[in-house]
């Protein structure tokens, strides 16, 4: 797609969808957003006035294969995103592989093709 125009800018397209008028819409930088409840995220055209705006093509993440050892620390495989707020008992041997139980260990995980390195600093063993 086209380069997006910054939400606070009036060039090249003059518009009324500004961060000041829509403070709860997350209109930061030139990121794709959906401040008006359209069918999806969009942005103003930062390269010209035709088209004035366009919907953004945002790829969806692939489903994570939790049976793959490489994904064992992915949040979808650890239950971190499950809504279960149960604290992990790191003294229990069955939880030693859980990412919350690694003190000072660096771990990496791939989310949507991006490698993320996270230092796990867990205090309170």
Number of C-alpha atoms within 10 A of each C-alpha: 8 15 13 20 23 22 24 17 17 15 16 16 19 12 13 12 18 17 18 12 10 13 11 9 15 14 22 14 13 17 17 23 19 16 19 12 8 10 8 14 17 20 24 29 23 22 15 16 13 11 12 16 17 16 18 17 11 10 7 7 9 9 8 16 13 15 9 9 8 12 18 18 20 19 16 15 17 16 13 16 11 10 7 8 9 7 7 13 14 17 10 9 9 9 13 14 13 18 21 18 20 18 14 11 12 12 13 14 17 14 14 12 9 8 10 11 11 11 13 15 13 13 9 6 9
